[in-house]
Amino acid sequence: MEKIKKCMANNKPSLIAFTLLAVITAIFTYSLVTIQSQIGVYYWDIFLYLNNALKMAGMGVGDTLYLSPFLPFITSLFFRADFIYESTLFAISGVFYFLGTLGLYLLLKMRFNEWESLVGALSFATFTVVVIWAVSGALDVPAISLSIWALYFTLLAVKRDSKFFYIAFPVAMLAFLTRYTSGLILIPMLLVIYINRPQGPDLKKAIKGIVLGILIYLPFMFYFKRQVGNLFPFLQQFSGSASGAVSSANPGYSLDTLYYFKHIPEYISSQAISGYQNMLWPSYSLPTILAYVLIGILMVGILIYLFKIFKKLFEEFKTLKNGNIKNGNESINVFGKLNNLKTFYFRLAAVIISVIILVGTYSQVSYAVSEVIMVVMSISIYLLLKDLDLKYLDLDILFLTWFLAFLIMHSAHPVKVDRYFITMAPPLAYGIALGINQISSLIKYKFKGINATSALISVLLVFSIIFSTVTYIDAIPHSDPQVESEQAAAQWLMDYDPYYKNKTIAADRGPAFSWYLKKYVFTRIPLKVTHEVFTQLMAEIDPEYYLYVQSQTPLNLEGYHVLKKVDNVLIYQKD
């Protein structure tokens, strides 16, 4: 008990900051879950997860069981307990959002003080792109939250106790099973392990951790085999992603490789716009002043930090140059200590060449090739800088590779969706914390003998971030016309035909009506195929009812008449 009291006394500022962050995030989480429960579900993919959860609970109709299974699996446990509501998924997502924010604080605290870490974690939690998707039921925030904890446990393993490997790799596997692309988090994880070089028993624990991670996958592997006949269904998705095989008809189709860079201000903080569906795309809006303030802090901090690194590098160069004159040339030492000029030139050249190749081939080759080049570049940077007394070089490289790994993949992919940027949000938050840290190292305002610049900047930013976020959350609509129409149409059909579950039903938004009707509804989208093909697809299943979310294009459905129009949903019945 005394040890606990002593620990709390020694870490009082950090506990205050952590508690403050927990309270703020809990309030935001509750507000967002409440609002989302009133809105319901609009996004197509989220209906897939709900339907898969029903299927896993033994009561449903999901047919996309090859998708990332972990979030639907967790949801299915609550469905089995009779909590069969959309809000169940929202609440689960909210827990991940809350824990991910706290995890990022702990991760940042390994490099920054409590106030810088508070701003960094709070920035992540309140980025517009995170807020609007946080509890929506999408996979992005739960996956990034698990990724944060996986990296935190990895750092604990290499810096404090290697037993944390037993947690790090299983959590990384859960992140992967939550969203397959989260597998890229292995790049910064393995680089951190490489940099810190665990030896002997520690390395054995890392290997055991990897084995535990694989064991986590086994029950899902057998589930995949039973349900979809494939032990590794994600491989097909990865191969399609790497090749960029996507139709231009996809609503997110874009070949602009700078798409995510261009919209970073909006992702950080954007103005609220009309309509829930529009708010899901922050890139449709305009950035706030706060966005530019945070970007300014980030960029100034990076410039200051780079200046310090280059200064140390130049001093090292001068030292090596003088040593070379005295001792003569020595052989190149690729991986060891930077102890002669030849080695310095070799490593510097490796960094420059790898950067040029990465930039020069960006979007010109498969993203998988770019990822390999990026790893080579990161290792080259580490080898060049590792002897410069940079205390947090491993953390810097961790967040750099984290950002680049996901930026490369998502930028290379033809489908650009704003929510994909969530994978890059924690490194951006790290950059903001770094900015405060570096600015306060130059501008030193003394208060009672302590540099209070960091605390002052942090407090101002915390108030600004809270005000901006409260304003944004308050502007989120509490309903969506399309969601209400679909719910009302489904309810009308259930009331009209009590035996609807024995009938074949199709819709242009099949997953949505599958969820509302708790019955499998075929998806038939008339606008994606020719009229002849659509007619053939309809004839194959011969549905009794067809539900069509009305668009600008009228639908000529042969052999069917309009039974009912519910808001903007037309319910057709076979003649």
C-alpha positions as CSV (number, residue, x, y, z in Angstrom):
1,M,0.0,0.0,0.0
2,E,2.8,2.4,0.8
3,K,4.4,1.7,-2.5
4,I,1.2,2.5,-4.3
5,K,0.9,5.8,-2.4
6,K,4.5,6.7,-3.1
7,C,4.0,5.9,-6.8
8,M,0.9,8.1,-6.9
9,A,2.6,10.9,-5.1
10,N,5.6,10.8,-7.5
11,N,3.3,10.7,-10.6
12,K,0.6,13.2,-9.4
13,P,0.8,15.5,-12.4
14,S,0.5,12.5,-14.8
15,L,-2.4,11.0,-12.8
16,I,-4.2,14.4,-13.0
17,A,-3.7,14.6,-16.8
18,F,-4.7,11.0,-17.3
19,T,-7.8,11.4,-15.2
20,L,-8.7,14.6,-17.0
21,L,-8.3,12.9,-20.3
22,A,-10.4,9.9,-19.1
23,V,-13.3,12.2,-17.9
24,I,-13.3,14.3,-21.1
25,T,-13.2,11.2,-23.4
26,A,-15.9,9.5,-21.4
27,I,-18.2,12.5,-21.8
28,F,-17.5,12.6,-25.5
29,T,-18.0,8.9,-25.8
30,Y,-21.4,9.0,-24.0
31,S,-22.5,11.9,-26.2
32,L,-21.5,10.3,-29.4
33,V,-23.1,6.9,-28.5
34,T,-26.3,8.7,-27.6
35,I,-26.4,10.6,-30.8
36,Q,-25.5,7.6,-33.0
37,S,-28.2,5.6,-31.3
38,Q,-30.7,8.2,-32.4
39,I,-29.3,8.3,-36.0
40,G,-29.0,4.6,-36.5
41,V,-26.9,3.1,-39.3
42,Y,-26.5,4.5,-42.7
43,Y,-23.2,3.2,-43.9
44,W,-23.4,0.0,-46.0
45,D,-20.4,-1.9,-44.4
46,I,-21.8,-1.5,-40.9
47,F,-24.9,-3.4,-41.8
48,L,-22.5,-6.2,-43.0
49,Y,-20.9,-6.3,-39.5
50,L,-24.3,-6.3,-37.8
51,N,-25.6,-9.2,-40.0
52,N,-22.3,-11.1,-39.5
53,A,-22.8,-10.7,-35.7
54,L,-26.3,-12.1,-36.0
55,K,-24.9,-15.1,-37.9
56,M,-22.2,-15.7,-35.3
57,A,-24.9,-15.5,-32.6
58,G,-26.7,-18.3,-34.4
59,M,-29.7,-16.2,-35.3
60,G,-28.9,-14.3,-38.4
61,V,-28.4,-13.9,-42.0
62,G,-24.8,-12.6,-42.6
63,D,-23.2,-13.9,-45.8
64,T,-19.9,-11.9,-45.7
65,L,-18.2,-13.9,-43.1
66,Y,-14.9,-13.6,-44.9
67,L,-14.7,-10.0,-43.5
68,S,-12.7,-9.0,-40.4
69,P,-14.5,-11.0,-37.7
70,F,-13.4,-9.7,-34.3
71,L,-15.8,-6.8,-33.9
72,P,-18.8,-8.8,-35.1
73,F,-17.7,-11.6,-32.8
74,I,-17.7,-9.3,-29.7
75,T,-21.1,-7.9,-30.8
76,S,-22.5,-11.4,-31.2
77,L,-21.8,-12.2,-27.6
78,F,-24.1,-9.4,-26.6
79,F,-26.7,-10.4,-29.2
80,R,-26.7,-13.9,-27.6
81,A,-27.6,-12.1,-24.3
82,D,-30.6,-10.6,-26.2
83,F,-29.1,-7.1,-26.7
84,I,-29.9,-7.2,-30.4
85,Y,-29.7,-3.5,-31.1
86,E,-27.6,-1.2,-33.2
87,S,-26.7,0.7,-30.1
88,T,-24.9,-2.5,-28.8
89,L,-22.4,-2.1,-31.6
90,F,-22.2,1.6,-31.0
91,A,-21.4,1.1,-27.3
92,I,-18.8,-1.5,-28.1
93,S,-17.1,0.9,-30.5
94,G,-17.3,3.6,-27.9
95,V,-15.4,1.4,-25.4
96,F,-12.6,0.9,-28.0
97,Y,-12.6,4.6,-28.7
98,F,-12.2,5.4,-25.0
99,L,-9.5,2.8,-24.4
100,G,-7.6,3.8,-27.5
101,T,-7.4,7.4,-26.4
102,L,-6.1,6.4,-23.0
103,G,-3.7,4.0,-24.6
104,L,-2.3,6.7,-26.8
105,Y,-1.7,8.9,-23.7
106,L,0.4,6.1,-22.1
107,L,2.2,5.6,-25.4
108,L,3.0,9.4,-25.8
109,K,4.0,9.6,-22.1
110,M,7.0,7.4,-22.9
111,R,8.5,10.4,-24.7
112,F,6.7,13.5,-23.6
113,N,5.5,15.1,-20.3
114,E,2.0,14.7,-19.1
115,W,0.6,17.9,-20.7
116,E,2.1,17.3,-24.1
117,S,0.8,13.7,-23.9
118,L,-2.6,15.0,-22.9
119,V,-2.8,17.3,-25.9
120,G,-1.6,14.6,-28.2
121,A,-4.1,12.0,-27.0
122,L,-6.9,14.6,-26.9
123,S,-6.1,15.7,-30.4
124,F,-6.4,12.2,-31.7
125,A,-9.7,11.7,-29.9
126,T,-11.1,14.9,-31.3
127,F,-9.9,14.8,-34.9
128,T,-13.0,15.4,-36.9
129,V,-12.5,12.2,-38.9
130,V,-12.2,10.2,-35.6
131,V,-15.2,11.9,-33.9
132,I,-17.7,11.3,-36.7
133,W,-16.7,7.6,-37.1
134,A,-15.7,6.8,-33.5
135,V,-18.9,5.0,-32.5
136,S,-20.5,4.5,-35.9
137,G,-19.9,0.8,-35.8
138,A,-17.2,0.9,-38.5
139,L,-14.0,-1.1,-37.9
140,D,-11.5,1.8,-38.1
141,V,-11.4,3.2,-34.6
142,P,-11.6,-0.2,-32.8
143,A,-8.7,-1.5,-35.0
144,I,-6.5,1.6,-34.4
145,S,-7.2,1.4,-30.7
146,L,-6.0,-2.2,-30.5
147,S,-3.0,-1.2,-32.7
148,I,-2.1,1.6,-30.2
149,W,-2.1,-0.9,-27.3
150,A,-0.1,-3.5,-29.3
151,L,2.6,-0.9,-29.9
152,Y,2.5,0.3,-26.3
153,F,3.0,-3.3,-25.0
154,T,5.8,-3.8,-27.5
155,L,7.6,-0.7,-26.1
156,L,7.0,-2.0,-22.5
157,A,8.5,-5.3,-23.6
158,V,11.7,-3.9,-25.1
159,K,12.2,-1.2,-22.4
160,R,10.9,-2.6,-19.1
161,D,9.9,-6.3,-19.1
162,S,10.0,-8.7,-22.0
163,K,6.9,-10.5,-20.6
164,F,4.8,-7.8,-22.3
165,F,5.6,-9.6,-25.6
166,Y,3.0,-12.2,-24.4
167,I,0.4,-9.4,-24.6
168,A,1.7,-7.3,-27.5
169,F,1.5,-9.9,-30.3
170,P,-1.9,-11.3,-29.3
171,V,-3.3,-7.7,-29.2
172,A,-1.7,-7.1,-32.6
173,M,-3.5,-10.2,-33.9
174,L,-6.8,-8.9,-32.5
175,A,-6.1,-5.6,-34.3
176,F,-5.6,-7.5,-37.5
177,L,-8.8,-9.5,-37.0
178,T,-10.6,-6.3,-36.4
179,R,-9.4,-4.8,-39.7
180,Y,-7.2,-6.8,-41.9
181,T,-5.1,-3.8,-43.1
182,S,-4.0,-3.3,-39.4
183,G,-1.5,-6.1,-40.1
184,L,0.7,-3.3,-41.3
185,I,1.2,-2.3,-37.7
186,L,3.8,-5.2,-37.6
187,I,6.2,-2.9,-39.5
188,P,6.7,-0.4,-36.6
189,M,6.4,-3.2,-34.1
190,L,9.2,-5.3,-35.6
191,L,11.4,-2.2,-36.3
192,V,11.2,-1.2,-32.6
193,I,12.2,-4.8,-31.6
194,Y,15.1,-4.6,-34.1
195,I,16.3,-1.3,-32.8
196,N,16.2,-2.4,-29.2
197,R,17.7,-5.8,-30.0
198,P,16.3,-8.2,-27.3
199,Q,18.8,-10.9,-26.5
200,G,18.6,-14.5,-25.1
201,P,15.6,-15.0,-22.8
202,D,14.0,-11.7,-24.0
203,L,14.2,-12.9,-27.6
204,K,12.6,-16.2,-26.6
205,K,9.7,-14.3,-25.0
206,A,9.2,-12.4,-28.2
207,I,9.0,-15.6,-30.1
208,K,6.6,-17.0,-27.5
209,G,4.5,-13.8,-27.9
210,I,4.3,-14.4,-31.7
211,V,3.2,-18.0,-31.1
212,L,0.5,-16.7,-28.7
213,G,-0.6,-14.3,-31.5
214,I,-0.9,-17.2,-33.9
215,L,-2.9,-19.2,-31.4
216,I,-5.4,-16.3,-31.2
217,Y,-6.0,-16.7,-34.9
218,L,-6.6,-20.5,-34.8
219,P,-10.3,-20.5,-33.7
220,F,-11.1,-17.8,-36.3
221,M,-9.2,-19.8,-38.9
222,F,-11.4,-22.9,-38.3
223,Y,-14.4,-20.7,-38.4
224,F,-13.4,-19.3,-41.8
225,K,-12.8,-22.9,-43.0
226,R,-16.3,-23.9,-41.9
227,Q,-18.2,-20.9,-43.1
228,V,-16.3,-19.8,-46.3
229,G,-14.1,-22.7,-47.1
230,N,-10.9,-20.7,-46.8
231,L,-8.4,-20.7,-44.0
232,F,-7.0,-17.3,-44.9
233,P,-9.8,-15.2,-46.7
234,F,-7.9,-12.0,-46.1
235,L,-5.2,-13.1,-48.7
236,Q,-7.6,-12.4,-51.5
237,Q,-8.4,-9.0,-50.2
238,F,-4.7,-8.2,-49.9
239,S,-3.9,-9.4,-53.4
240,G,-6.7,-7.2,-54.8
241,S,-5.6,-4.3,-52.8
242,A,-1.9,-4.6,-53.9
243,S,-2.9,-4.8,-57.5
244,G,-5.3,-1.9,-57.3
245,A,-8.1,-3.9,-58.9
246,V,-11.1,-1.7,-58.3
247,S,-13.8,-0.5,-60.6
248,S,-14.1,3.2,-61.4
249,A,-17.8,2.9,-60.5
250,N,-16.8,2.8,-56.9
251,P,-18.0,6.0,-55.2
252,G,-14.6,6.5,-53.6
253,Y,-12.6,6.0,-56.7
254,S,-9.7,8.4,-57.1
255,L,-6.2,8.1,-58.5
256,D,-5.0,11.2,-56.7
257,T,-2.1,9.9,-54.6
258,L,-2.0,13.1,-52.6
259,Y,-5.7,12.9,-51.6
260,Y,-5.0,12.3,-47.9
261,F,-2.3,14.9,-47.7
262,K,-4.6,17.5,-49.2
263,H,-7.3,16.9,-46.7
264,I,-5.2,16.7,-43.5
265,P,-6.6,20.1,-42.2
266,E,-10.2,18.9,-42.6
267,Y,-9.4,15.6,-40.9
268,I,-7.9,17.4,-37.9
269,S,-10.7,19.9,-37.4
270,S,-13.4,20.9,-39.9
271,Q,-16.6,22.9,-39.8
272,A,-19.9,21.1,-39.4
273,I,-21.9,20.8,-42.6
274,S,-25.5,20.0,-43.3
275,G,-26.5,16.3,-43.2
276,Y,-25.2,13.3,-41.4
277,Q,-24.1,11.6,-44.6
278,N,-22.1,14.6,-45.6
279,M,-20.4,14.8,-42.2
280,L,-19.0,11.3,-42.7
281,W,-16.8,12.9,-45.3
282,P,-14.8,15.7,-43.6
283,S,-13.1,16.5,-46.9
284,Y,-16.5,17.9,-48.1
285,S,-16.1,20.7,-45.4
286,L,-13.7,23.4,-44.7
287,P,-11.0,23.4,-41.9
288,T,-11.3,25.5,-38.8
289,I,-8.7,27.9,-37.5
290,L,-7.7,25.3,-34.9
291,A,-6.7,22.9,-37.7
292,Y,-4.2,25.4,-39.0
293,V,-2.9,26.1,-35.4
294,L,-2.3,22.4,-34.8
295,I,-0.6,21.9,-38.2
296,G,1.5,25.0,-37.5
297,I,2.7,23.6,-34.2
298,L,3.4,20.2,-35.8
299,M,5.4,21.7,-38.6
300,V,7.4,24.1,-36.5
301,G,8.2,21.3,-34.0
302,I,9.4,19.0,-36.8
303,L,11.6,21.8,-38.3
304,I,13.1,22.5,-34.9
305,Y,13.7,18.8,-34.3
306,L,15.2,18.2,-37.7
307,F,17.5,21.2,-37.2
308,K,18.8,19.7,-33.9
309,I,19.4,16.4,-35.7
310,F,21.2,17.9,-38.6
311,K,23.3,19.9,-36.2
312,K,24.3,16.8,-34.3
313,L,24.9,15.0,-37.5
314,F,27.2,17.8,-38.7
315,E,29.1,17.7,-35.4
316,E,29.5,13.9,-35.8
317,F,30.8,14.4,-39.3
318,K,33.4,16.9,-38.1
319,T,34.5,14.6,-35.4
320,L,34.8,11.7,-37.8
321,K,36.6,13.8,-40.3
322,N,39.2,14.9,-37.8
323,G,39.6,11.3,-36.6
324,N,40.1,10.1,-40.2
325,I,42.9,12.6,-40.8
326,K,44.7,11.2,-37.7
327,N,44.0,7.5,-38.1
328,G,43.6,7.1,-41.8
329,N,40.8,5.5,-43.7
330,E,39.1,2.4,-42.2
331,S,36.7,-0.1,-43.6
332,I,33.0,0.5,-43.9
333,N,31.0,-0.8,-40.8
334,V,27.5,-1.2,-42.1
335,F,25.6,-2.1,-38.9
336,G,28.0,-1.4,-36.1
337,K,29.1,1.8,-34.5
338,L,29.5,4.9,-36.6
339,N,33.3,5.2,-36.1
340,N,34.7,6.4,-39.4
341,L,34.1,8.7,-42.3
342,K,33.5,5.9,-44.9
343,T,30.8,4.4,-42.8
344,F,29.2,7.9,-42.4
345,Y,29.2,8.5,-46.1
346,F,27.8,5.0,-46.8
347,R,24.9,5.4,-44.4
348,L,24.1,8.9,-45.5
349,A,24.1,7.7,-49.1
350,A,21.8,4.8,-48.1
351,V,19.3,7.3,-46.6
352,I,19.4,9.7,-49.5
353,I,19.1,6.9,-52.2
354,S,16.2,5.1,-50.4
355,V,14.3,8.4,-50.0
356,I,14.8,9.2,-53.7
357,I,13.7,5.7,-54.7
358,L,10.6,5.8,-52.4
359,V,9.5,9.3,-53.7
360,G,10.4,8.5,-57.3
361,T,8.5,5.2,-57.4
362,Y,5.6,6.4,-55.2
363,S,2.3,5.3,-56.9
364,Q,4.4,3.9,-59.8
365,V,4.8,0.4,-58.3
366,S,2.8,-1.9,-56.1
367,Y,2.3,-0.5,-52.6
368,A,3.9,-3.7,-51.3
369,V,7.1,-2.8,-53.0
370,S,6.9,0.8,-51.6
371,E,6.5,-0.6,-48.1
372,V,9.7,-2.6,-48.5
373,I,11.6,0.5,-49.7
374,M,10.1,2.4,-46.8
375,V,11.4,-0.2,-44.3
376,V,14.9,0.0,-45.9
377,M,14.8,3.8,-45.6
378,S,13.8,3.6,-42.0
379,I,16.5,1.2,-41.1
380,S,19.0,3.4,-43.0
381,I,17.9,6.4,-41.0
382,Y,18.3,4.5,-37.7
383,L,21.8,3.3,-38.6
384,L,22.8,6.9,-39.5
385,L,21.4,8.4,-36.4
386,K,21.8,5.7,-33.7
387,D,25.1,7.0,-32.3
388,L,23.9,10.7,-32.0
389,D,22.5,10.4,-28.5
390,L,18.9,10.7,-29.6
391,K,17.1,9.3,-26.6
392,Y,13.8,8.6,-28.3
393,L,15.0,7.6,-31.8
394,D,13.1,4.3,-31.6
395,L,9.8,6.1,-30.8
396,D,10.4,8.6,-33.6
397,I,11.0,5.8,-36.1
398,L,8.0,3.9,-34.8
399,F,5.6,6.8,-35.5
400,L,7.3,7.7,-38.8
401,T,6.9,4.1,-40.1
402,W,3.4,3.9,-38.7
403,F,2.3,7.0,-40.6
404,L,4.1,6.1,-43.8
405,A,3.0,2.4,-43.9
406,F,-0.6,3.3,-43.9
407,L,-0.2,6.4,-46.0
408,I,1.6,4.4,-48.8
409,M,-1.1,1.7,-48.8
410,H,-4.2,3.9,-48.7
411,S,-2.7,6.5,-51.2
412,A,-1.8,3.8,-53.7
413,H,-5.3,2.2,-53.5
414,P,-7.7,3.5,-56.1
415,V,-10.5,3.9,-53.5
416,K,-10.0,6.9,-51.2
417,V,-12.3,7.1,-48.2
418,D,-11.8,9.7,-45.5
419,R,-12.2,7.2,-42.6
420,Y,-9.1,5.4,-43.8
421,F,-7.0,8.3,-42.5
422,I,-7.9,7.2,-39.0
423,T,-5.0,4.7,-39.3
424,M,-2.7,7.7,-39.6
425,A,-4.2,9.8,-36.9
426,P,-2.1,8.6,-33.9
427,P,1.2,9.6,-35.7
428,L,-0.3,13.0,-36.4
429,A,-1.1,13.4,-32.8
430,Y,2.5,12.4,-31.9
431,G,3.6,15.2,-34.2
432,I,1.5,17.7,-32.4
433,A,2.9,16.6,-29.0
434,L,6.4,16.8,-30.5
435,G,5.7,20.3,-31.7
436,I,4.8,21.5,-28.2
437,N,7.8,19.8,-26.9
438,Q,10.2,21.3,-29.3
439,I,8.8,24.8,-29.2
440,S,8.9,24.8,-25.4
441,S,12.5,23.7,-25.5
442,L,13.4,27.0,-27.3
443,I,10.9,29.4,-25.7
444,K,11.4,29.0,-22.0
445,Y,9.0,30.8,-19.7
446,K,10.1,30.2,-16.1
447,F,7.6,29.8,-13.3
448,K,9.0,28.9,-9.8
449,G,12.2,27.7,-11.5
450,I,10.3,25.4,-13.9
451,N,9.8,25.8,-17.7
452,A,6.1,26.4,-17.9
453,T,5.9,27.0,-21.6
454,S,4.8,23.5,-22.4
455,A,2.0,23.6,-19.7
456,L,0.8,27.0,-20.9
457,I,0.6,26.0,-24.6
458,S,-1.0,22.7,-23.6
459,V,-3.7,24.3,-21.4
460,L,-4.6,26.7,-24.2
461,L,-4.8,24.0,-26.7
462,V,-6.9,21.7,-24.4
463,F,-9.5,24.5,-24.0
464,S,-9.5,25.2,-27.7
465,I,-9.9,21.6,-28.6
466,I,-12.7,21.0,-26.1
467,F,-14.6,24.1,-27.3
468,S,-14.2,23.1,-31.0
469,T,-15.2,19.5,-30.4
470,V,-18.3,20.4,-28.3
471,T,-19.4,22.8,-31.0
472,Y,-18.9,20.1,-33.7
473,I,-20.7,17.3,-31.7
474,D,-23.6,19.7,-31.0
475,A,-24.0,20.2,-34.7
476,I,-24.2,16.5,-35.6
477,P,-27.8,15.8,-36.7
478,H,-29.7,13.4,-34.5
479,S,-31.4,11.7,-37.4
480,D,-30.9,10.8,-41.1
481,P,-33.8,10.9,-43.6
482,Q,-32.6,7.8,-45.5
483,V,-32.2,5.8,-42.3
484,E,-35.6,6.7,-41.1
485,S,-37.1,5.8,-44.5
486,E,-35.5,2.4,-44.6
487,Q,-36.6,1.6,-41.1
488,A,-40.1,2.8,-41.8
489,A,-40.3,0.8,-45.0
490,A,-39.1,-2.4,-43.3
491,Q,-41.6,-1.9,-40.5
492,W,-44.4,-1.4,-43.0
493,L,-43.6,-4.5,-44.9
494,M,-43.5,-6.6,-41.7
495,D,-46.9,-5.2,-40.7
496,Y,-48.3,-5.7,-44.2
497,D,-47.1,-9.3,-44.6
498,P,-46.7,-11.3,-41.4
499,Y,-45.3,-14.2,-43.5
500,Y,-42.6,-12.1,-45.1
501,K,-39.9,-14.3,-43.7
502,N,-41.1,-17.1,-46.0
503,K,-40.9,-14.9,-49.1
504,T,-37.9,-14.1,-51.3
505,I,-37.0,-10.4,-51.0
506,A,-34.5,-8.2,-52.8
507,A,-33.4,-4.6,-52.4
508,D,-30.8,-2.2,-53.8
509,R,-29.5,-1.9,-50.2
510,G,-29.8,-5.6,-49.3
511,P,-27.6,-5.5,-46.1
512,A,-29.7,-2.7,-44.6
513,F,-33.0,-4.5,-45.1
514,S,-31.5,-7.9,-44.1
515,W,-30.8,-6.2,-40.7
516,Y,-34.1,-4.5,-40.3
517,L,-36.1,-7.6,-41.4
518,K,-33.8,-10.1,-39.7
519,K,-34.0,-12.1,-42.9
520,Y,-31.6,-12.5,-45.8
521,V,-32.4,-9.9,-48.5
522,F,-30.8,-10.3,-51.9
523,T,-28.9,-7.3,-53.1
524,R,-29.8,-6.2,-56.6
525,I,-28.6,-2.7,-57.7
526,P,-30.2,-1.5,-61.0
527,L,-27.8,1.4,-61.6
528,K,-24.6,-0.7,-61.6
529,V,-25.6,-2.9,-64.5
530,T,-27.5,-2.7,-67.7
531,H,-31.3,-3.1,-67.7
532,E,-31.0,-6.5,-69.4
533,V,-28.5,-7.8,-66.8
534,F,-30.6,-6.5,-64.0
535,T,-33.7,-8.2,-65.3
536,Q,-31.8,-11.4,-65.6
537,L,-30.4,-11.1,-62.0
538,M,-34.0,-10.5,-60.7
539,A,-35.3,-13.5,-62.7
540,E,-32.7,-15.8,-61.1
541,I,-34.2,-15.2,-57.6
542,D,-37.8,-14.2,-58.6
543,P,-38.4,-12.1,-55.4
544,E,-41.9,-11.4,-54.1
545,Y,-40.9,-8.0,-53.0
546,Y,-38.3,-5.5,-54.1
547,L,-37.3,-2.5,-52.0
548,Y,-35.8,0.4,-53.8
549,V,-34.3,3.5,-52.2
550,Q,-35.5,6.0,-54.7
551,S,-32.9,8.0,-56.6
552,Q,-33.0,10.5,-59.5
553,T,-33.3,7.7,-62.0
554,P,-36.9,6.2,-62.2
555,L,-37.0,2.4,-62.1
556,N,-38.9,0.4,-64.7
557,L,-39.3,-2.9,-63.0
558,E,-41.1,-5.3,-65.4
559,G,-43.6,-7.7,-63.8
560,Y,-43.8,-5.6,-60.6
561,H,-46.1,-2.8,-59.4
562,V,-45.5,-0.3,-56.7
563,L,-47.1,-1.6,-53.6
564,K,-46.2,1.2,-51.3
565,K,-44.1,4.4,-51.2
566,V,-42.6,5.0,-47.7
567,D,-40.9,8.3,-47.8
568,N,-38.2,7.8,-50.4
569,V,-38.4,4.0,-50.4
570,L,-40.5,2.2,-53.0
571,I,-41.8,-1.2,-52.2
572,Y,-42.5,-3.3,-55.3
573,Q,-44.6,-6.5,-55.3
574,K,-44.6,-9.1,-58.0
575,D,-47.7,-8.9,-60.2
